[in-house]
């Protein structure tokens, strides 16, 4: 009897006693927010996978900011297709960042006290989904990431126009909902460390970016959203730049900058292995414009950062063509590549800078959509773009930034084309320096600036034209029949098919 009574006492709190406090059944929302933030740049033990393939192999090469003689793999330089390279962002985003963000939003919105976590997650989801639709066009959106919640594992592909309308709505609502009086996940916020007002301004600047993207496809909606973004308040300085912050000195892994991980010897080592160099188009522009960022971003293999010695690799040059050049130009080691400070693992991962926000505002002002001085916004952008590079351990000064502005003044009395050329050439310069080559490509497709000369390499798939989109995941054709409706609506799954906002 005593034994039986003892057993009863032991089982009284059986469930509580047998819960391991170190393995919770539900993950705290702060941890989910932190994880989801990192995942919009990279994930897992290979954080640079999709950044390498999409941002560097394709976009950096297509935009002639970088170049490589290994054209069989760095295919963006010669416009050829390889499935796992073209589809990397698609194949990694949906089962990782998108799924986790949807889960976080659904959990957080159940309690009003979590409004800031909900809003931050909504903004992060906008960033990720905007990247996906800008790369591929029509993609799964409204049903994407809900498979575990709804049982829909083959989501429909939504028209980009409808996606954009919802992305803008999400930014508007999420930005407005952010509250300084609600719980703030300061430690889990790898972007602004819990500064709610910076999140609000960033949401508005992201809204401006998407609004201007629609400029040729739906000018009325673009104007309306651009005005709303400006009225609500845009980024006001480099401290407002939207960038994921990493811990300086971290080792390779999920908590390291994906672009850095790809370049550094501790990661993929594509710089030290001479896989990539800065493109001649970009280096020549840095030199021609007397851009002080050249000494920060570029170095020879020897480590020499002397501006006068920097040489960009000609675009569309393969190993055979390189070997035929006279010495010392026949050796890839003699060409400029990203300087070591550009790929420290703890560097910030830039998503949208204050400089970009000001340049887009200058365009909106010139189009009569927003009030203000286009010249002032342009001037702010050039100075900020130079000083932003101090995030890469640069030591650029305000005097150098001012000298750069004086060397590249705003054509205030010029034609609209001249103004757009000045604005968007600078946007191309600053996205190259911050390694945001995807944004350079998106903006170039809309504006046509800077004016790049395509290459017509034998066997290219675009008839010698810079690609207008990347092709879908080839595996998607076997698992999601909805992809066929998207192709019927949008056009063939080719590099030359234009997405909705990409008009002539």
N, C-alpha and C positions, 0 to 999 in steps of 0.2 A: 504493500500500500504506500509506504514511504517513497519507494522508487517511482510509482505511478504519479504521485503528487509532485515529485521533483520534475518529472518529464513535462507535466502540464505547465509548471512555472517556466520551464525553458522555452516553451513554444508560445508563450503569451505575446511576446513582441518579436516573433520570428522574422517578419518582413523587415522591420526596422533594423534588427540586429544584423541581418545578412545583406544589407546594402553597403557596398564599398564606396566610401565618400570620395575616393580618388577616381572613380569611374561613374560619373553621374549619368542617369538615364536620359536627361535632357541637357543640352549644352547652353550655358548662359548666353544671352543675346549679345553681350559685349564681345564674346569670343567669336561668335558667328559674324559679327560686323567686321572685326579685325581680319578674319580669314577671308571673307568675301572681298574686302578691299584689296588684299594682296592678289586675289585671283583675277582681277580685271587686267593685271599686267602679266601674270604667269602663275603657274601652279606646280606643286609637287617637287620631286627631286630634280626635275629638269625645268627650272623656272623660265628658261629662255626659249623653250621650244617654239611657241607660236610667234614670239617676238622675232626670233631669228628668221623664221620662214617668211612671215608676212612683212614685218617692219624693215628688215634688212635685205633678205634675199630678193624680195620683189620691190617694195616701195622705195627704199633708198636707192636702188639701182635704176628703177624706172625714172625717178626724179633726178637722176644724174648727180645726186649729192655724194654717192659712193659708187665705186666700180670694182670689178674683179675680172681677172683673166680666166677664172674657172667658170666659164659660161655654161658648162654642163650641169652646174649646181646653182650658181648665182644667176638664175635664169631671167631675173628682171632686167638685166643689162642688155639682153638680146631678145626678149619677148617670146620665150618658149614655155611650154607647160610641163609641170610634173605634179601629179595629183596630191601627194602628201605635203608639198610646199604651198600650193595654191589654197588648199582647204584647211590649213593648220588652224586658223582662227576659228573657223566654223566647227571643226571637229573637237576642239578643246573647250570652247566657250560654253556650248550647250550642256554638256554633262557636268561641268564644274561651276564656273562663275554664275551662269544664268540660273541653274538649278538651285544653287545655294542662296542667291539673292531673292529668288521667288519664295523659298522656304523662310528666309529671314523676314521678309515683308509680311507674309501671312501670319507668322508667329508674333511679330512685334505689334501689328495693328490691333491685336486683340485687347490691348491695354493702352489707354490714352496716355499714360505716363511715359510710354516708350515712343512718343511722337517723333523725337529727334532721331532715334535709331531707325524708325520706319522711313523718315524723310531722307536720311543719308543713304539708306539702302535703295530707295527709289531713284535718287540721283545717280548712284553708282550703276544701277541697272540701265538707266538712260545712256550713260557713257558706253557701256558694253554693247547694248543693242544698237546704238547709233553707229558704233564701229562696225558691227556685223552688217548692217544694211548698207552702209557706205561702201563696204568692200564688195558685197555680192549683189545688192539690189533687193529684190523681194526675198524675204526670209521668214521662217517661223517666228512669230512675235506674240500675238495675243494668247496662244495656247502653249507657248514654249516654256519649259521648266516646270510645268504643272503635272507631269505624268504621274508622279507618286501621289498627287492629291486628287486627280480627276480620272486617272486611268487612260488618258489620251497620250499614247506614246508615239503617234505619228501626227504631229501637229500640222495644221494647214499653213501654207505659205501666204503671208499677207502682202498686199501691194505696198510699195515703199511710201506712197502718198499717205496711206492710212497709218502706217507706222510713224511717219514724221508728225502727223497731227497728234498722235497720242504721246509721243516723246515730248513735244512742246507742252502739252497739257500736264504731263507728269512733272516737268521742271517747274512750271508755274505753281502747281498745287503743293509740291513738296517744299519748294523754296519758301512759300508763304506760310506753311505749317510749322517750319522750324521755330523753336521757342526757347528763349533764354531762361524762362521760368520753369521749364520741364527738366527731367533728368538728362544730363549731358554725359555721353560716354567718352570722357576725355582721354583715357588711356587707350581705348580701342580705336580712336580716331587717328589714323596714320596720315591724314591729309592736313588738318588744321588744329589738331590737338584740342578739340572741343570748342573752338571759336565759332559760334553760331552765325555771327554776322558775316564772317568770311565765307561760310557755306552758302549763305543767301546770295552774296554777290557772285560767287562762283556759279551758282545755279542760273543766275541771270545772264552771265557771260556765255555759258554753255547754250542758253536759249538764243542769244545773239548769233552764235556760230551756226546753229541749225537754221535759224531764220535766214541768214545770208546764203546758206547752202541752197535754199529754195528760190533764190533770186530770179532765175530764168524759168523755173517750172511753175511758180505761182507767185508772181510779184506782189499781188495784193496781200496775200497771207504773210509773205516775207516782210513786207513793210509793217504790217500790224504787229507781228511778233517782235520785230526789231525795236519798234517804238516801246512796246511793253517792257522788253528787257532793259532798255536804257532808262525808262521811267522808274523802274523798280530799283535800279542801282547796279552798276557794273563793277568789276574789279577796279581797285583804286591804286594799286602799287604792286611791286614784285612780291610782297608778303602775301598777296591774295592769289598768287599763281597756284593752280590746282596741280599738285604733284604728290605722289606717294613718297613718304619719307622712310628711309631705311636706316638701320643703325650703322654708323661708320665702323669699319674694321671687321664686319661680319664675314663669316666663311661662306663658301658656296652653298646654296640651298634655297629653300622657299623664301627666306627672309633676306634676299639679295636682289638688287636691281637686275631685271631680266636682260636688258641691253648690255650691262656691264658683265654679267655672267657669260654671255655669249662671246664677248671680246677678250676677257681676261684669261690668262693661262690657268688660273685655278678653276675656271669653268670650261667653256668650249674652246677658248684660245684662238679665235679666228683672226685676231690682229697679230699676235705673236707668230702665228703660223703663216702669215702673209696671205691669208685668204681674201682679205678686203683692203682696199685703199680708198682714200677720198677721191671722188671723181674730178677730172680736169675741169668740167663745167663749174663745179662748186668752188674749187680752189682758185680758179681764174677770177671768179666773181668776188671772192674775199680779197684778193689782191687788187683788182680793179677798183673796188669800192673803198680801199684803204681801211678795211674792217679789222679792228684790233682783236676781234675774237680769233683770228687766224693763229695767234701765238698760244692760245689756250687749247684750241680743238685739235691742232695738227702737229705732228712730229714725224721725222724720218725714223727709220728703224734703229738708228744709232741713238735716238732720243733727242736729237737736235730739233729745237722748236723755232729756230731763227726764221722769221717770215720770208725773207728773200730766198731761202733755200727750199721752200715747200713746192712740190710738184704734184699735180693731180694726174691720176691714171686716165688715159683717153677712154672715152665711153665706147663700148662694143669691141674692145680689144681682147682677143683670146691669146693663149700662150704662144701659139705659132706666130701670130702677128707681132706680139711683143718681142719675141726673139729676133725678128727681122729688123727691129729698130737699131739705130747706132748706139753704141755705148755712150753714157751709162744708162740710157733710157730702155735698154733691153733687159734690165734686171728689176723685177718688181720690188725688191728691197730698197731701191732708190726712190720710191714714190712715197708720198705722204700717207699716213694712216692716222686714225684717232690717237691722240696723245694719251699716255697712261692715266692721267688724271680724269680723262673722260670715261674710264671704265672701272673706277673704284666701286667695289660692290655695295658700298653704302651711299652711293649717289642717289639723288632724288630721281624718280621716274616721272617725267613731265607729261601731263595730259592736256592742259591748256594753260598758257602763260598770260600774264597781264599784257605783255607786248602784243600777243595775238588779239586779245580783246580790244585794245586800243586801235589796232589796224582795221579791224572789222567795223569798229565805231566810226573811224574816218571814212570808210566806204559808205556806210549808212548815211552819214552826214552829207557826203557828196551827192548821194541819190535823193536827198531831200526827205529822208525817212526819220531822221533824228536831228535834233537841234544841237548846235555847238560849232566848234572850229575844227575842221578836218586837219588843218595844219598842226594845231595843238596836239591832237590825238596822235598824229603821225610822229611828231617830235617826241612825244612821251614814249611812244613805242620803240623808236630807235635807241633812245638812251636806256630804257629799261631792258631791251634785248641784249645790249652789251653788258650791262651790270648783272643781268641774270646769270651770266656765265661764271660769276664768282661762286656759284653753287657747285661748280666743278673744281674748286680749289684754285680758281683764277684770282688774279690781283689787279683786275682792270679798274681804272679810276673814272671818276665823273668827268675829268678833263679829256680822257680818251674817248669817252662816250660822246661828249660835245663835239670833239673834232670829227668823229665819224658822222655825226648829224650834219655838220657844216660841209663835209665832203659829198653828202648825199641829200641835198635839201629837197623839201616838198615842192613840186611844181604847181604852186598855188594858182598861177595864172595860165596853166596849161590846159589842154583838152582833157575830157573825162578819161579817154584812153591812157593818156600820159599819167594821170593821177592813179588810175587803177594799176598801171604797170609799176609805178613807184611803190604803192601800198603792198601789192601782192608779191613783188620781187623781194621786198623786205620780209614778208611773211615766210617766204621760201628760205631766206637766209636764216631766220631765227628758228624755224623748225628743224633745219639741218643741224644747227649748233646745239639744239636740245635733244637731238636724236629722235624727234617725232616725225619720222619720214612718212608715216601713214597720213598724218594731217597735211603734209606738203602735197601728197598725191591727191587727196580729196579736194583741197582748195585749188590745185592746178587744173583739175578736170572741170571745175565750175568756171574759172576765170580765164584760163589759158596763159596765165603769167606765173613765172617768167616764160619767155618764149624759148622753148627747148627744141633743139634739132634732133629728131629721132634717128636711130640707127636702123639699117636694113640688113641685118645679119642673115646669112644663108639659113634657110629652114625656119625662120621666125613665123609666128602664127597670126600676125596682124597686118601683113603686107607693109611692114616697116613703119607702123604707127604705135605710139605709146599706148599700152592697154588702158581700157576704160573701166574695167572691173576684173576681179579674179573669178575663176570658175569654181562652181560648187564642189563639195565633197563627192567624189565618184561613188563612195559607199552608200550615199544617200539614195541613189537610184534603186538600190536593192531593198531598202528598208522603209522608205517613205514615198509612196506613190504620189503624194501631193506635190512633189517637186515638178512633175510634168505640167501641172496647171500653171505653176509659176513661169515655166519656160514658155508655155503657150502665150501667156499674158505679157511677159517682159521681153522675150526674144531668145534666140539660141544661147546655149550655155557656152559662150565664147568670150575671149578677152575684148572683142570689139563691140559687144552689145552694151549700150549705154543704160545706166540706171535712170530712174524717173527724173531726178533733179539735174542730170547731166545733159544739157541741151547744147545744140550747136551755137 
